[in-house]
Amino acid sequence: MWALPKQLRSRGIIGMNRRNIRYIGRYNDRRLYPLVDDKLKTKLLAERHGITTPALIGTVTTQFGVKHIREMLDGHGGFVIKPAKGSGGKGILVIERVEEGRYIKPSGTALSLDDLERHASNILSGLYSLGGSPDVAVIEALINFDPYLSAYTYEGVPDIRVIVFRGYPVMAMMRLSTAASDGKANLHQGAVGVGLDIASGRALRGVQFDRTREDHPDTGHELASLAIPDWRTLLVLAAGCYEMTGLGYLGTDMVLDRDRGPMLLELNARPGLAIQMANGEGLRARLDLIERQPDGASVEARVAFAQQHFARRGELQPAGEPAPLAGVAASA
């Protein structure tokens, strides 16, 4: 079932044209894009602003440096190799553990050192980067995500996307990896999106492939009970990315580490619009309200405002029913 344009407008759904012209074009200075398009720059910037990110093991910047990966990884039981300029989860290689010189992915697939070197070499050549430009391979420590979330995800780290507008967190969802998404938390690849109440961090509704879900397709765990621990801290970190980058409209991707709590994974200056489908509500009313607010509010005040004005109650629907907002032209 597809919604008509008139129905989408009545629900406050914004499309790509409005997002690009009204919000991204107006509030995001293009000279600031490199701060978020390059994950290494984002990480270093976050460290300077006191925003927690996964620990950096090292970087590979030249083909000659590829042969030194083994030395860099000595003593690390799990890690992630990813392109600094990648998008949509492309080129991210997760190694869960090392056994007898073999590198084991969450799926159980074993890779050799040659496989890792080849992957890093492909990253440097620009195979996964925006526009195919030469890239840098970033190696980070593995995120030990909160065990509470293990029943809600499959072979991957769940992340939380928060849309931040003029420093206010306006809408959020958790992305849960599945077998269909190959353990990656990308909705267009088959991950489950769960809309989250800004006030409490509790689940509102779940969707996968434009259809509502009540449970995770692989673990079978119901979604209605999902509630994000340390939610306010996560919102404060997300809202603080406004001062950190100067970008007025951005997507912040957060993760929950077992030991370090909420952490910033990456930022997106052109966040997708499928978050509206996961929430069962459009962004427009919230963005309009934020545009009417004066400048100068503190991070804490902005978070409190969002929690007060954007509170919702859960509305998870039976699995298999068409999502009311199917047809929104966006990707996560």
Summary of the structure (lengths in Angstrom):
residues: 332
radius of gyration: 19.4
end to end distance: 20.2
largest distance: 59.7
contacts: 1126
relative contact order: 0.18
helix: 32%
strand: 24%
